[in-house]
Amino acid sequence: MALDTGTEALARLAEERVDHRFKGLPPDADGLTVSELAGQRRNLFTGGFATPVLALSAERLEHNLALMETYAARHGLAFAPHGKTSMAPQLFHRQIEHGAWGITLAVPHQVRVARAFGIRRIFLANELVDAAALRWVSAELDADPDFRFVCYVDSVRGARLMDAALTDAGASRPVDVVVELAAGEGARTGVRTEAECAAVADAVAGAPTLRLAGVAGYEGEVPDADPERVRAWLRRLVALAVDFDKAGRFAGLEEIVLSAGGSAWFDAVADVFAEVPGLSLPVLKLLRSGAYVSHDDGHYREVTPFNRVPDEGALEPAFRLWTQVVSRPSPEQAFANAGKRDAAYDLDLPFAQVVRPADGGPERAATGVTVSGLSDQHAWLRTAPEADLEVGDWVGLGLSHPCTSFDKWQLIPLAQADGTVVDYIRTFF
């Protein structure tokens, strides 16, 4: 599947008709194409948008894309940002335009979305043992010599299941796999010991449909993670690559894949990967952080490595959920019309940030307003005596956890700082 097919697929997104499927958009825009609506450059606050509506900051999105491009280049890292964060092909392509090697994904459906939009390099951060999905991947590889696909393998049985499915599919190109080293006992997936990693590598070597391309893992699962423990595990991962190379396990490759890197410890990944000794082949040091694209106002604001390395820059939270006060039953309480169906809440509740008065007055800080809970379609707001909040006011909420913010919205306005909506981001969950 050629990249120009991806360009054509993106163009088709712009021709999709706006209707009731897309919450928050102006009711009077029904029937317009997304391109036509974007061309009207409506204002988020005065252009007929209905609450609740999620907006993505155009300026902050661009800042975050450029910052991580610069960071990866400065540290000699290739970058395959995790696409599960946004599942937005428009953002995949912008990430690639900003230097990304490819896109990381988690499950076969996500890979199909990426391929439908012409993504040529995909890292699947999971072991893939679904026979139907493997048949499809094999067909994609056979049909497109430019398609690069890499996935985890973390068990001898997994390698055998993959080989059997690919053999049944008549695969002509082997699937590249990387042995996943677990982050420790009690961590998520991955091989627990180096001896078991060698056994898995042996199983791959004995499978004609598979090719061992490197090693990988996810340092975010290190138990009781701190800089020392994370770096110690990353050095284990590097040592595993060195040992495999010395054993000749990477013979015939053009490069060795060495991959790690979530959104909380990529500074440690950069530091330890800089220590990789000379191997028999070039090393593709592949970082996979994904939450950076929108960042957030909660969890990732607290854990971002840029807090530890402020001289390298700072990510900016790009999401804001706008909701409207629909009830003010007492001086201590108000209710707004956005809830669990609209806002991420798995890591933190939303944060009340600003108020836009219903009478058109100037935007002000949401002083004294706290989100205390969420129902399906309501935000519970606790209001202190200094809170100046009336029915009809718009409240702008900051969100925590990009992955569960994107997945609640199919079409997200991309708005400039003055509220002008310049584009719409389509998601596929």
C-alpha positions in Angstrom: 0.0 0.0 0.0 1.7 3.2 -1.2 1.9 6.4 0.8 0.0 8.3 -1.9 -3.0 5.9 -1.1 -2.7 7.4 2.4 -2.8 10.9 1.0 -5.9 10.0 -0.9 -7.5 8.4 2.2 -6.8 11.6 4.1 -8.4 13.6 1.3 -11.5 11.4 1.6 -11.7 12.3 5.3 -12.1 15.9 4.3 -15.1 15.0 2.1 -16.9 13.2 4.9 -20.3 14.8 5.6 -20.9 16.4 9.0 -24.1 15.1 10.8 -25.5 13.8 14.1 -22.6 11.2 14.5 -20.2 13.9 15.5 -21.1 15.5 18.9 -20.4 19.1 19.7 -20.4 20.3 16.1 -22.8 23.1 15.0 -26.2 21.6 14.2 -26.5 24.0 11.2 -23.4 22.4 9.7 -25.2 19.2 8.9 -24.6 18.2 5.3 -21.4 20.2 4.9 -18.2 18.3 4.2 -15.5 18.5 6.9 -13.5 20.5 4.4 -16.3 23.0 3.8 -16.9 23.4 7.5 -13.2 23.9 8.2 -13.1 26.5 5.4 -15.7 28.5 7.2 -13.2 29.0 10.1 -16.0 29.2 12.6 -15.3 30.4 16.1 -15.5 27.7 18.8 -17.4 30.0 21.1 -19.6 32.0 18.7 -19.9 29.7 15.7 -22.7 27.5 16.8 -20.8 24.7 18.5 -22.9 22.9 21.1 -21.6 21.8 24.5 -20.0 19.6 25.5 -17.3 20.0 22.9 -13.6 18.9 23.0 -11.0 21.1 21.3 -7.4 20.5 20.5 -5.1 23.6 20.5 -3.5 24.1 17.0 -0.5 26.0 18.4 0.2 23.5 21.3 -0.2 20.5 19.1 2.4 22.0 16.7 4.7 22.8 19.6 4.6 19.3 21.0 5.2 17.7 17.5 8.3 19.9 17.0 9.6 19.5 20.5 9.7 15.7 20.3 11.2 15.7 16.8 14.0 17.9 18.1 14.4 15.7 21.2 14.7 12.5 19.3 17.1 14.0 16.8 19.3 15.5 19.6 19.6 12.1 21.3 20.1 10.0 18.1 16.8 8.2 18.5 14.4 7.0 15.9 10.8 7.7 16.9 7.7 5.5 16.4 5.1 7.3 18.6 2.4 5.1 19.9 -0.6 5.6 17.7 -3.1 4.1 20.2 -3.0 7.5 22.0 -4.9 9.3 19.3 -5.9 6.7 16.6 -6.0 9.8 14.3 -4.4 9.2 10.9 -4.1 12.9 10.3 -1.9 13.1 13.4 0.1 10.0 12.3 1.0 11.7 9.2 1.9 14.9 11.0 4.1 12.9 13.3 5.9 11.4 10.3 6.3 14.8 8.7 8.0 15.7 12.0 10.6 13.0 11.6 8.9 9.9 13.0 10.3 6.6 11.7 6.9 5.1 11.8 3.9 4.5 14.1 3.6 2.1 17.1 0.3 0.3 17.6 -1.1 -2.3 20.0 -3.7 -4.5 18.3 -4.5 -5.7 14.8 -7.4 -3.3 14.3 -5.1 -0.3 14.8 -2.7 -1.7 12.3 -5.4 -2.0 9.7 -6.4 1.7 10.3 -2.8 2.8 9.9 -2.4 0.8 6.7 -5.6 2.1 5.3 -4.0 5.6 5.6 -0.7 4.5 4.0 1.6 4.1 7.0 4.6 2.2 5.8 6.4 1.4 9.0 4.5 -0.2 11.9 5.8 -1.5 15.3 3.2 -3.6 17.0 4.0 -3.6 20.7 2.4 -6.9 21.4 2.9 -10.5 20.5 0.5 -11.3 17.6 -0.9 -14.9 17.6 -4.3 -14.3 16.0 -4.3 -16.4 12.9 -6.7 -14.2 11.0 -4.7 -11.1 11.7 -1.4 -12.8 10.8 -2.9 -13.9 7.4 -3.8 -10.2 6.8 -0.4 -9.0 7.8 1.2 -11.6 5.6 -0.9 -10.4 2.6 0.1 -6.8 3.3 3.8 -7.7 3.4 3.5 -9.8 0.3 1.7 -7.1 -1.6 3.9 -4.1 -0.6 7.7 -4.5 -0.6 7.9 -1.1 1.1 5.9 -2.2 4.1 8.0 -2.7 7.3 6.2 -4.5 10.1 7.8 -5.5 13.5 6.1 -7.1 16.4 6.9 -8.6 19.8 7.4 -12.2 20.6 7.5 -13.2 24.2 7.1 -17.0 24.3 8.2 -20.2 22.5 4.5 -21.1 22.1 3.8 -17.7 20.6 6.6 -18.1 18.0 5.2 -21.6 17.1 1.7 -20.2 16.7 2.9 -17.4 14.6 4.9 -19.7 12.4 2.0 -22.1 11.9 -0.5 -19.4 11.0 2.0 -17.7 8.5 2.9 -21.1 7.0 -0.8 -21.8 6.5 -1.1 -18.4 4.9 1.7 -19.2 2.4 3.7 -16.2 3.6 6.5 -15.3 1.2 8.1 -12.6 3.4 9.1 -13.4 7.0 7.6 -11.3 9.8 10.2 -9.4 11.8 9.9 -10.0 15.5 11.7 -8.6 18.6 12.0 -10.5 21.8 10.2 -8.6 24.5 12.1 -8.5 27.8 9.7 -8.2 30.8 10.2 -5.2 33.0 10.4 -7.5 36.1 8.4 -10.0 38.1 4.8 -9.0 38.3 5.2 -6.7 35.3 2.9 -7.0 32.3 4.0 -9.0 29.2 7.4 -10.1 28.2 10.0 -12.9 28.9 11.1 -12.9 32.5 14.7 -14.1 32.3 17.6 -13.8 29.8 17.7 -17.7 29.6 14.1 -17.7 28.5 14.8 -14.9 26.0 17.4 -17.2 24.4 14.9 -20.0 24.2 12.4 -17.7 22.5 15.1 -16.6 20.1 15.9 -20.2 19.3 12.2 -20.8 18.5 12.2 -17.8 16.2 15.4 -19.1 14.5 13.6 -22.4 13.9 10.6 -20.8 12.3 11.0 -20.1 8.6 8.3 -17.5 8.6 9.8 -15.3 11.3 13.0 -13.3 11.5 14.6 -12.1 14.7 15.1 -8.3 14.3 16.1 -7.2 17.8 14.9 -6.8 21.4 12.4 -4.5 23.0 10.4 -3.8 26.1 8.5 -1.2 28.1 10.2 0.4 31.0 7.0 1.9 32.3 6.1 -1.5 33.8 9.3 -1.6 36.0 7.9 -2.3 39.6 8.3 0.6 41.9 9.8 2.6 39.1 12.4 5.2 39.9 15.4 6.5 37.8 17.8 3.9 39.2 15.5 0.9 38.7 14.4 2.0 35.2 18.0 2.5 34.1 19.0 -0.8 35.5 16.3 -2.6 33.5 17.2 -0.6 30.4 20.8 -1.8 30.8 19.5 -5.4 31.0 17.8 -4.8 27.7 20.9 -3.4 26.0 23.0 -6.3 27.4 20.4 -8.7 25.9 21.0 -7.1 22.5 24.7 -7.3 22.9 24.6 -11.0 23.9 22.3 -11.9 21.0 24.6 -10.1 18.6 27.7 -11.9 20.0 25.8 -15.2 19.5 25.3 -14.3 15.8 21.5 -14.2 16.2 21.2 -11.1 14.0 23.1 -12.4 11.0 21.6 -11.3 7.7 19.9 -8.1 9.0 20.6 -4.6 7.9 20.1 -3.2 11.4 19.3 -4.3 14.9 16.1 -3.0 16.5 16.5 -1.8 20.1 13.2 -0.4 21.3 11.7 1.0 24.6 10.2 4.2 25.7 6.8 5.2 27.1 5.9 8.8 28.0 7.2 8.8 31.6 10.9 7.7 31.2 12.1 8.5 27.8 14.9 10.5 29.3 16.3 7.3 30.9 15.9 5.6 27.5 17.9 8.3 25.8 20.6 8.1 28.4 21.0 4.4 28.4 20.7 3.9 24.7 23.5 6.4 24.3 25.7 3.8 26.1 25.1 1.1 23.5 28.5 -0.3 22.5 29.5 -0.9 18.9 27.7 -4.0 17.6 28.1 -5.9 14.3 25.4 -3.9 12.7 23.9 -0.4 13.0 21.3 -0.1 15.8 17.9 1.4 15.3 17.2 2.9 18.7 13.5 3.2 18.6 11.6 5.4 21.0 7.8 4.8 21.2 6.3 7.6 23.5 2.8 8.6 22.4 1.1 10.8 24.9 3.2 13.8 24.0 1.1 14.6 21.0 -1.6 16.3 23.2 0.1 16.0 26.6 -2.4 16.6 29.4 -3.2 18.7 32.5 -2.9 15.8 35.0 -0.9 12.5 35.0 1.5 13.3 32.2 2.0 16.8 33.4 3.3 15.3 36.6 5.4 12.4 35.2 6.8 13.9 32.0 10.6 13.6 31.8 10.8 17.2 30.8 10.2 18.0 34.5 13.6 16.3 35.1 15.4 17.9 32.1 13.8 21.3 31.9 16.6 22.6 29.7 15.3 20.3 26.9 12.0 22.1 26.7 8.5 21.5 28.0 5.4 19.9 26.5 2.1 21.8 26.5 -1.4 20.4 27.3 -3.4 20.8 24.1 -6.8 19.5 25.1 -9.7 21.5 26.6 -13.2 20.2 27.1 -15.8 22.9 27.1 -19.0 22.2 29.0 -21.9 24.3 30.1 -23.4 24.9 33.5 -27.0 23.5 33.4 -27.9 23.6 37.1 -26.9 25.7 40.1 -28.9 24.1 43.0 -27.0 25.7 45.8 -24.1 28.1 46.5 -21.8 25.0 47.0 -22.7 23.1 44.0 -23.2 23.3 40.2 -23.7 20.7 37.4 -22.3 20.9 33.9 -23.3 18.9 30.9 -20.1 16.8 30.3 -19.5 13.5 32.0 -17.9 10.1 31.7 -19.0 9.8 28.1 -17.0 12.9 27.2 -14.1 13.3 29.6 -11.2 11.0 30.6 -11.5 10.0 34.2 -9.4 6.8 34.6 -6.4 8.5 36.1 -7.7 11.9 37.4 -10.9 13.8 37.3 -11.0 16.8 34.9 -9.7 20.1 36.2 -11.8 23.3 36.0 -9.6 25.9 34.4 -11.5 28.8 32.9 -15.0 30.2 32.7 -16.6 32.0 29.7 -19.7 33.9 31.0 -23.0 33.3 29.3 -23.4 37.1 28.8 -20.3 37.3 26.6 -18.0 38.8 29.3 -14.3 38.1 29.2 -12.9 34.7 30.0 -11.6 34.3 33.5 -10.0 31.7 35.7 -12.3 29.2 37.3 -11.5 30.3 40.8 -13.2 28.3 43.5 -14.6 25.7 41.0 -13.5 22.0 41.4 -14.8 18.9 39.6 -15.7 16.5 42.4 -17.2 13.7 40.4 -18.6 12.6 37.0 -21.9 10.9 36.1 -22.5 9.6 32.6 -23.5 13.0 31.3 -22.8 15.4 34.2 -19.8 16.9 35.9 -20.3 17.6 39.6 -18.8 20.9 40.4 -18.0 22.0 43.9 -18.1 25.8 44.2 -16.4 27.8 46.9 -17.7 31.2 48.1 -15.4 33.0 45.6 -16.7 31.0 42.6 -18.7 33.3 40.3 -20.7 30.7 38.3 -24.1 31.0 36.7 -26.3 28.7 34.7 -25.4 29.0 31.0 -21.7 29.8 31.7 -19.1 27.7 29.7 -16.5 26.0 31.8 -13.2 24.9 30.2 -11.8 21.7 31.7 -8.3 20.3 31.5 -8.0 16.6 31.1 -5.7 13.8 32.4 -4.7 10.9 30.2 -4.7 11.6 26.4 -5.5 7.9 25.5 -8.9 8.0 27.1 -9.6 11.6 25.9 -9.2 11.0 22.2 -11.3 7.8 22.3 -14.5 9.5 23.3 -14.6 11.8 20.3 -14.8 10.9 16.6 -14.3 14.4 15.2 -12.3 17.0 17.2 -12.1 20.7 16.4 -8.5 22.0 16.0 -8.8 25.5 17.3 -6.4 28.4 17.4 -5.9 30.5 20.5 -8.6 32.9 19.6 -11.1 30.1 19.1 -10.9 29.9 15.3 -11.4 26.3 14.2 -9.0 25.6 11.4 -9.4 21.8 11.0 -11.1 18.7 12.4 -9.2 15.6 13.6 -10.9 12.2 12.9 -10.3 9.3 15.2 -10.8 5.6 14.6 -11.4 3.5 17.8 
